[in-house]
Amino acid sequence: MVLAVLEALVVSGTLFASRHVFGYVYSNEKEVVDYVTTMAPLVCVSVILDSLQGVLSGVARGCGWQHIGAYINLGAFYLCGIPVAATLAFWLKLRGLGLWIGIQSGAFTQTVLLATVTSCINWEKQASKARERLVQGSS
């Protein structure tokens, strides 16, 4: 988790610090550069949430709870992210910004739910299950 947080902070910090010039990688047009500058903070949030989500979903998989991770993904994005994205982008006319904010709300929901599941894990029980699998595998 420490590595994921460190990586997220380095990448998102670098991107945020260079947001005013980063758009020139894509185009020399002022409109494109300004749009990339506007979207850069959302990309930074995306990097942070994706890093945390990757670690937390790995914990759920490692505990053998792939089905819980799948339900969380479906719920977070289909019940939260997509409706928020569609509302912001099309009803409130925020267009691309609204789509990205909506998807980030789904990613935030996913991260919070996975963190909640991770915080409720009985680590002693998981360690004993792992020892049992190790003994069964070696015999």
HUBEL-V194154 format. One record per residue. N is the residue number from 1. RES is the residue in one small letter. OMEGA is omega in degrees with one decimal (NA if undefined). Layout:
N_RES_OMEGA + N_RES_OMEGA
This chain:
1_m_-179.9 + 2_v_178.8 + 3_l_179.7 + 4_a_179.2 + 5_v_179.1 + 6_l_178.4 + 7_e_-179.4 + 8_a_-179.8 + 9_l_179.4 + 10_v_-177.3 + 11_v_-177.5 + 12_s_176.7 + 13_g_177.8 + 14_t_179.4 + 15_l_-179.3 + 16_f_-179.9 + 17_a_-178.2 + 18_s_-174.8 + 19_r_-178.3 + 20_h_180.0 + 21_v_-176.6 + 22_f_-179.4 + 23_g_179.8 + 24_y_173.2 + 25_v_-175.5 + 26_y_-174.0 + 27_s_173.6 + 28_n_-179.2 + 29_e_-177.2 + 30_k_-178.2 + 31_e_179.6 + 32_v_179.8 + 33_v_178.5 + 34_d_179.4 + 35_y_176.9 + 36_v_177.5 + 37_t_178.4 + 38_t_-176.0 + 39_m_-175.0 + 40_a_178.1 + 41_p_177.6 + 42_l_175.6 + 43_v_177.9 + 44_c_176.6 + 45_v_178.7 + 46_s_179.2 + 47_v_-178.7 + 48_i_-178.6 + 49_l_-179.5 + 50_d_177.6 + 51_s_179.4 + 52_l_-179.5 + 53_q_179.8 + 54_g_178.5 + 55_v_-175.9 + 56_l_176.8 + 57_s_174.4 + 58_g_176.2 + 59_v_179.4 + 60_a_177.8 + 61_r_-179.6 + 62_g_177.4 + 63_c_-178.8 + 64_g_-177.5 + 65_w_-179.7 + 66_q_-178.7 + 67_h_178.3 + 68_i_176.8 + 69_g_179.1 + 70_a_178.5 + 71_y_178.5 + 72_i_178.3 + 73_n_-179.8 + 74_l_-178.2 + 75_g_-176.1 + 76_a_-175.3 + 77_f_-177.4 + 78_y_-179.1 + 79_l_-178.0 + 80_c_-171.7 + 81_g_-176.5 + 82_i_176.7 + 83_p_177.9 + 84_v_-179.8 + 85_a_-179.5 + 86_a_179.6 + 87_t_-178.3 + 88_l_-174.6 + 89_a_-170.8 + 90_f_-178.2 + 91_w_178.7 + 92_l_173.6 + 93_k_175.4 + 94_l_176.2 + 95_r_-174.9 + 96_g_178.0 + 97_l_178.9 + 98_g_177.2 + 99_l_-177.2 + 100_w_177.5 + 101_i_179.4 + 102_g_179.3 + 103_i_176.7 + 104_q_174.9 + 105_s_174.4 + 106_g_179.0 + 107_a_177.1 + 108_f_177.7 + 109_t_179.0 + 110_q_-179.2 + 111_t_179.1 + 112_v_-179.5 + 113_l_177.9 + 114_l_176.8 + 115_a_177.5 + 116_t_178.0 + 117_v_-179.2 + 118_t_-179.1 + 119_s_-179.4 + 120_c_-177.7 + 121_i_173.3 + 122_n_-173.5 + 123_w_177.2 + 124_e_178.9 + 125_k_179.3 + 126_q_178.7 + 127_a_179.2 + 128_s_175.6 + 129_k_179.2 + 130_a_177.1 + 131_r_177.8 + 132_e_178.9 + 133_r_179.4 + 134_l_-179.9 + 135_v_179.8 + 136_q_-179.0 + 137_g_-178.2 + 138_s_-179.4 + 139_s_NA
